């Protein structure tokens, strides 16, 4: 009986975690985070990588940004995005970023681009 309860609890946790991950992914793209941090949260020379960072680090940064704590121009810009996030939004974004699954980005087909492919 204990085994069944334990399995049920674990399954509900996994389903809840997957739902949170999906909400975080939706927030990441709908709030244009991918515009600076990249579609796979891989970062660039100007913006940090966010994929697979530690949860505590991501949560602290987002809550600090939401509170308006910024020590640079780019952090001030982040504060403008983060000020609208609820605690649940932050939890979902953290879940998505900390447990990031590699997003496969297909290169455009040359025929689709009319012969000027990449």
C-alpha positions in Angstrom: 0.0 0.0 0.0 2.8 2.4 0.9 4.4 1.7 -2.5 1.2 2.7 -4.3 1.0 5.9 -2.4 4.6 6.7 -3.0 4.3 6.0 -6.8 1.1 8.2 -6.9 2.9 11.1 -5.1 5.9 10.8 -7.5 3.7 10.7 -10.6 1.7 13.8 -9.5 5.0 15.6 -8.8 6.3 14.8 -12.2 3.1 15.9 -13.9 3.1 19.1 -11.9 6.7 19.7 -12.7 6.1 19.1 -16.4 3.2 21.6 -16.4 5.4 24.1 -14.6 8.2 23.6 -17.2 5.7 24.1 -20.0 4.4 27.3 -18.4 7.9 28.5 -18.0 8.7 27.8 -21.6 5.6 29.8 -22.7 6.7 32.7 -20.5 10.2 32.6 -21.8 9.0 33.0 -25.4 6.0 35.2 -24.8 8.0 37.7 -22.8 10.6 37.9 -25.5 13.4 36.5 -23.3 14.6 34.5 -26.3 15.3 37.8 -28.2 18.3 38.5 -26.0 19.2 35.2 -24.3 18.6 33.1 -27.5 15.9 30.5 -28.4 17.7 27.8 -26.4 18.6 30.2 -23.5 22.2 29.7 -24.7 23.2 33.4 -24.2 25.5 35.4 -26.4 28.5 37.7 -25.9 26.3 40.4 -24.5 23.7 38.4 -22.6 24.2 35.5 -20.2 23.4 31.9 -20.7 20.4 30.9 -18.6 19.9 27.2 -19.6 20.7 24.7 -16.9 21.8 27.3 -14.3 21.1 26.5 -10.6 17.5 27.2 -9.5 18.6 29.2 -6.4 20.7 31.5 -8.6 17.9 32.1 -11.2 15.3 32.7 -8.5 17.5 35.2 -6.7 18.3 37.1 -9.9 14.7 37.3 -11.0 13.4 38.3 -7.6 16.1 41.0 -7.4 15.3 42.3 -10.8 11.6 42.3 -9.9 12.5 44.4 -6.8 14.4 46.9 -9.0 17.8 45.9 -7.8 20.1 46.6 -10.7 23.8 47.6 -10.9 24.1 48.0 -14.6 22.1 49.3 -17.6 21.4 45.7 -18.8 20.1 44.8 -15.3 17.9 47.8 -15.3 16.4 46.6 -18.6 15.8 43.2 -16.9 14.0 44.9 -14.1 11.5 46.3 -16.5 10.7 42.7 -17.7 10.7 41.1 -14.3 8.6 43.7 -12.5 5.4 42.1 -14.0 6.3 38.6 -12.9 4.4 36.9 -10.1 6.0 34.4 -7.7 4.4 31.6 -9.7 5.8 33.0 -12.9 9.2 33.1 -11.4 8.9 29.5 -10.2 7.8 28.4 -13.7 10.6 30.3 -15.4 13.2 28.9 -13.0 11.8 25.4 -13.6 12.1 25.8 -17.3 15.6 27.3 -17.3 17.2 25.1 -14.6 15.9 21.9 -16.2 16.2 23.2 -19.8 15.9 20.6 -22.5 17.9 21.2 -25.6 15.7 22.8 -28.2 16.4 21.5 -31.7 16.4 24.4 -34.2 16.2 23.3 -37.8 18.0 25.3 -40.4 15.7 26.7 -43.0 15.5 24.7 -46.2 17.2 26.3 -49.1 14.1 25.9 -51.3 12.0 27.7 -48.7 14.3 30.7 -48.8 14.1 30.9 -52.6 17.7 29.7 -53.2 19.4 32.1 -50.7 19.8 29.6 -47.9 22.1 29.7 -45.0 
